[in-house]
Amino acid sequence: MIAFLHTIASNADKFEKLVRQYDDKVVVKHFVNEQLLTTALRTGEVDFQLFKSEIVNIKKEQPSLVICSCSTYGEASDQEGGVARIDRPIAEYLVNSYKKIGMAYAASSTHKASQKLLLDSATVINKAVEIIPIDCTDCWQFFEAGQQDEYEKGIAQKIEHLSTEVDVVFLAQASMEGAKRHLKLFEREILTSPDYGVKELLKEI
């Protein structure tokens, strides 16, 4: 059984569909605690204690794999142990394949966590990479209001003029993936963590 911890309720359905693209038999359970992200956005700090409590409860189900789908809590996943972060596989691919990585983020709490993951992954392979932050935080209000299309269009507008400045664009949050459909003429590859992460992490079970 695979267990996911989400901080956005809509991600449960999103990741269920992703898993089924690669495995239609594995049992999947989704756990949601939106307070984790709410706290991080309000205070600028992750709630390690609440995160740990959630993981303890999830592990009572004895899953063969626990995956945190929230980039903000990636470092907490590393510290807790036995928790895979959905964005690690794509981060490792990015630093192996590119030098100038445009990193788009909409939740302010994701910025430092995702940047640190990319830089740490580059250090492991002794490679110098440049992270170009793409600040989409003013689009987050649309996501919170349930205006997904406006959210995605806003993100796309932040990215569309950067093709000459980056080698690749990394959408650092699962919620941002839909922005790709507004960037069909963009001249660089645009990558996200959910699909790649699920595909790679399923190999571990």
Secondary structure, DSSP 8 states (H G I E B T S, - for coil): -EEEEESSTTHHHHHHHHHHHH-SSS-EEEEE-THHHHHHHHHSS--HHHHHHHHHHHHTT--SEEEE--GGGHHHHHHHSS-EETTHHHHHHHHHH-SEEEEEESSTTHHHHHHHHHHHHHHHTT---EEEEEE-GGGHHHHHTT-HHHHHHHHHHHHTT-TTT-SEEEE-SGGGGGGGGG-TT-SSEEEEHHHHHHHHHGGG-
